[in-house]
Amino acid sequence: MKKLIIRIAEGLGNQFFMYANGFALSKKINYDLYIDNTSGYFKKKNQFRKYELNNFDISARLIDNNFRYDTYSLDVKRKFKKKIDFFSSRKNFLIESTNKNKKTSYEKFKSLNFSNCLTVEGFFQSEKYFHKYRNDLLKEFKIKNNYVDLNNPLIDMLKNNNSVSICIRQNRFSEGKLIDDKKSKIFTLETINYIKKSVIFFKKKLINPKFFIWSDDFTGIAEHFDQNNYKFIVNNKNKSLNDFYLFQFSKHFIVGPTPFHWWGAWLNQNPNKICLRPSMINPSNNINYWPDSWLSI
């Protein structure tokens, strides 16, 4: 039996990228797909994140414990095996490569010779890895109904208006840390400036557009966006899942520089949707992060 094991880490948006790449690759090379959902989270620095793909209808199974590296001693073993694997003709690890500037880009894997048990590590933040499997991923990334409010009144508001989804990520560089981070504030302000330009675009493009704002932290948002003209989406129960669930009902997107909103826009099935993305902000190290079909502003 040939196994492809995805080492899942980080927040939900990045978990989607990791899974989507692994899913597509497993189909291409005809391997059974498994998930390591603990090795990326056991360290103290990662404990403010958690594995969340179990809330979706994903088909991959969890890998047995003896294939995990979820203790410090096993992590040392993993790093040693990766060094040895560098010289092996049949690869046990597929690691996303970076250039001298620590940037990544889409790369093809056809020339690599894999062993019967392949562990995949990396973010792979580009649709080029998996866009051919979009219809499959729409099913894989369907939220299980028991985690979301199926009768949320916001659903009708989003469906019955020229709704535009906006997402503002705060605390990007200080999430989970008790610090007042200047870089995070600058990032938020750059995001807000991009959003205001995009709002002007949609006011010219659409008849009576309605703007809906999602955020991981609404502190200070009202200083920039009047709640009489913008609807703040506040979900207190299962916040990330209910936020993500509502993205599917929006008509258009001012895509925030965050993988979480990237996936909300990418999975949205409105055939006439317009997706704007920032021309000057790329939250990823991958130079192919933004889909070519999204409008740059």
C-alpha positions in Angstrom: 0.0 0.0 0.0 1.4 3.4 -1.0 0.8 6.2 1.5 1.0 9.9 1.2 1.0 11.7 4.6 0.3 15.4 4.8 1.9 17.1 7.8 -0.9 19.6 8.8 0.0 22.8 10.7 -0.9 26.5 11.2 -4.4 27.9 11.0 -7.4 26.8 9.0 -6.6 28.7 5.8 -3.1 27.1 5.6 -4.6 23.7 6.5 -6.7 24.0 3.4 -3.7 24.7 1.2 -1.7 21.8 2.7 -4.6 19.4 2.3 -5.5 20.5 -1.2 -2.0 20.0 -2.4 -1.7 16.6 -0.8 -5.1 15.6 -2.1 -4.3 16.6 -5.7 -0.8 14.9 -5.5 -2.2 11.7 -4.1 -4.6 11.5 -7.1 -1.8 12.2 -9.6 0.5 9.5 -8.2 -2.2 7.1 -7.0 -1.3 7.0 -3.3 -3.7 6.6 -0.4 -4.1 9.9 1.5 -3.4 10.3 5.2 -3.1 13.1 7.7 -0.7 13.7 10.5 -2.7 16.1 12.7 -0.4 16.3 15.7 3.2 16.7 14.6 2.6 20.3 13.6 1.1 21.4 16.9 2.9 19.8 19.8 5.5 22.5 20.3 4.6 25.3 22.7 4.9 28.0 20.1 2.2 26.4 18.0 -0.3 25.7 20.8 -2.5 28.7 20.0 -3.4 26.9 16.8 -5.4 23.7 16.4 -6.2 21.1 13.8 -9.7 22.0 12.3 -10.1 19.9 9.2 -12.0 17.3 11.3 -14.9 19.7 11.0 -15.2 19.2 7.3 -16.1 16.2 5.1 -12.6 15.4 4.1 -12.0 11.8 2.9 -8.4 11.4 4.2 -7.8 9.2 7.2 -5.6 10.0 10.2 -2.2 8.2 10.1 -1.2 5.7 12.7 0.9 7.0 15.7 4.1 5.2 14.5 4.2 7.5 11.5 4.0 10.7 13.6 6.8 13.0 14.9 4.8 14.7 17.7 7.4 14.8 20.5 10.7 16.7 20.7 12.7 13.5 20.5 10.7 12.3 17.5 11.0 15.7 15.9 14.8 15.4 16.1 14.5 12.0 14.4 12.4 13.5 11.7 15.0 16.2 11.0 17.7 13.6 10.8 15.7 11.4 8.4 15.1 14.5 6.2 18.8 15.1 5.9 19.5 11.5 4.9 16.6 11.6 2.5 18.2 14.5 0.7 20.8 12.0 -0.8 18.3 9.3 -1.5 17.1 8.5 -5.0 13.6 7.4 -3.8 12.3 10.2 -1.6 10.5 9.6 1.7 9.9 13.4 2.1 8.6 16.0 -0.3 9.5 19.4 1.1 8.3 22.6 -0.4 11.5 24.3 -1.8 12.4 28.0 -1.4 14.8 30.2 -3.4 17.7 32.2 -2.0 15.2 35.0 -1.0 13.1 32.4 1.0 10.3 32.7 -1.6 8.4 29.8 -3.0 6.6 29.3 -6.3 4.6 26.6 -8.1 6.7 23.6 -9.0 6.0 20.3 -10.7 6.8 17.1 -9.1 6.8 14.7 -12.1 10.6 14.0 -12.1 10.8 12.9 -8.5 10.9 9.2 -7.6 8.9 8.7 -4.4 9.1 5.8 -1.9 5.9 3.9 -0.9 5.5 6.1 2.2 5.8 9.8 1.3 5.5 12.6 3.9 4.6 16.0 2.4 5.6 19.2 4.3 5.0 22.8 3.2 2.3 25.4 2.6 1.9 25.1 -1.2 -0.1 28.3 -1.4 -1.1 28.4 -5.0 -4.2 27.1 -6.8 -1.8 25.8 -9.5 -1.2 22.7 -7.4 -4.9 21.7 -7.2 -7.2 23.8 -9.4 -7.9 20.7 -11.6 -9.5 19.1 -8.6 -11.8 22.0 -7.7 -15.0 20.0 -7.9 -13.6 17.4 -5.5 -12.4 20.0 -3.1 -15.8 21.6 -3.0 -17.0 18.4 -1.5 -14.0 17.8 0.7 -14.3 21.3 2.3 -18.0 21.2 3.1 -18.5 22.0 6.8 -20.4 19.4 8.8 -23.8 20.7 9.5 -23.7 20.2 13.3 -21.0 22.9 13.7 -22.8 25.8 12.0 -26.0 27.8 12.3 -28.0 26.7 9.3 -30.7 29.3 10.1 -28.5 32.3 10.5 -30.5 35.4 9.3 -27.3 36.7 7.7 -27.7 34.0 5.0 -30.7 35.7 3.5 -29.1 39.1 3.7 -26.1 37.8 1.8 -28.2 36.0 -0.8 -30.7 38.7 -1.5 -28.4 41.6 -2.0 -25.4 42.5 -4.1 -23.3 41.4 -1.2 -19.6 42.0 -1.1 -17.5 40.1 1.4 -14.7 41.9 3.2 -12.2 40.3 5.6 -9.8 42.3 7.8 -7.1 40.3 9.6 -5.6 42.0 12.6 -2.7 40.9 14.8 -1.0 39.1 11.9 2.5 39.2 13.4 1.4 39.1 17.0 -1.3 36.5 17.1 -1.1 34.4 20.3 1.5 36.8 21.7 1.1 39.4 24.5 2.8 42.2 22.6 1.7 45.4 20.9 3.2 44.8 17.5 3.8 47.7 15.1 4.1 45.5 12.0 0.6 44.1 12.6 -0.8 47.6 12.9 0.9 48.7 9.6 -0.4 45.5 7.9 -4.0 46.2 9.1 -3.8 49.8 7.9 -2.5 48.7 4.5 -5.4 46.2 4.3 -7.9 49.0 5.1 -6.5 51.3 2.5 -6.8 48.5 -0.1 -10.4 47.8 1.0 -11.5 51.5 0.6 -10.2 51.6 -2.9 -12.0 48.3 -3.7 -15.3 49.7 -2.2 -15.1 52.6 -4.7 -14.7 50.0 -7.5 -17.7 48.0 -6.5 -19.9 51.1 -6.0 -19.2 52.0 -9.6 -19.5 48.3 -10.8 -22.6 47.1 -9.0 -26.2 48.4 -8.3 -26.6 49.2 -4.6 -23.8 46.9 -3.3 -24.0 45.8 0.3 -20.7 45.4 2.2 -20.2 42.8 4.9 -17.1 42.8 7.1 -15.6 39.7 8.8 -12.6 40.0 11.2 -10.7 38.0 13.7 -10.7 41.1 15.9 -13.2 44.1 15.5 -11.2 46.4 17.8 -10.9 49.8 16.1 -12.7 48.6 12.9 -15.6 51.0 13.5 -13.1 53.9 13.3 -12.7 53.2 9.6 -16.0 51.7 8.6 -19.3 53.2 9.7 -21.7 50.4 10.8 -24.6 52.3 9.1 -23.0 51.5 5.8 -21.2 48.2 6.6 -22.6 45.1 8.3 -20.2 43.6 10.8 -20.4 39.8 10.9 -20.1 38.7 14.5 -20.3 35.0 15.3 -19.7 34.1 18.9 -20.2 30.3 18.7 -17.7 28.3 16.6 -16.6 31.6 15.2 -14.1 30.5 12.5 -16.5 27.8 11.2 -19.6 30.0 11.1 -17.6 32.8 9.6 -16.3 30.5 6.9 -19.8 28.9 6.3 -21.2 32.4 5.5 -18.6 33.1 2.8 -20.4 30.7 0.4 -23.5 33.0 0.3 -21.7 36.2 -0.7 -22.0 37.4 -4.3 -18.6 39.1 -4.5 -15.3 39.5 -2.6 -12.8 42.1 -1.6 -10.3 39.3 -0.8 -8.3 40.1 2.4 -4.6 39.2 2.5 -5.3 36.1 4.6 -5.6 32.4 3.5 -8.8 32.1 5.5 -10.6 34.6 3.2 -8.7 33.4 0.1 -10.4 30.0 0.5 -13.8 31.6 1.2 -13.6 33.4 -2.1 -12.0 30.4 -4.1 -14.7 27.9 -2.9 -17.6 30.3 -3.5 -19.7 29.0 -6.4 -21.4 32.2 -7.6 -20.6 31.9 -11.4 -20.7 35.8 -11.7 -18.6 36.6 -8.7 -16.0 39.3 -8.9 -12.9 38.8 -6.7 -10.6 41.7 -6.0 -7.2 41.2 -4.5 -4.5 43.7 -3.4 -1.8 44.6 -5.9 0.8 45.6 -3.2 0.1 43.0 -0.5 1.1 39.3 -0.7 0.7 37.6 2.8 2.4 34.5 1.4 5.9 33.6 0.5 4.6 32.0 -2.7 4.8 34.3 -5.7 1.9 32.5 -7.3 -0.4 33.0 -4.3 -3.1 35.1 -6.0 -5.2 33.4 -8.8 -4.7 34.9 -12.2 -8.5 35.4 -12.6 -8.8 37.7 -9.6 -8.6 41.5 -10.4 -5.7 43.4 -8.9 -6.4 46.7 -7.3 
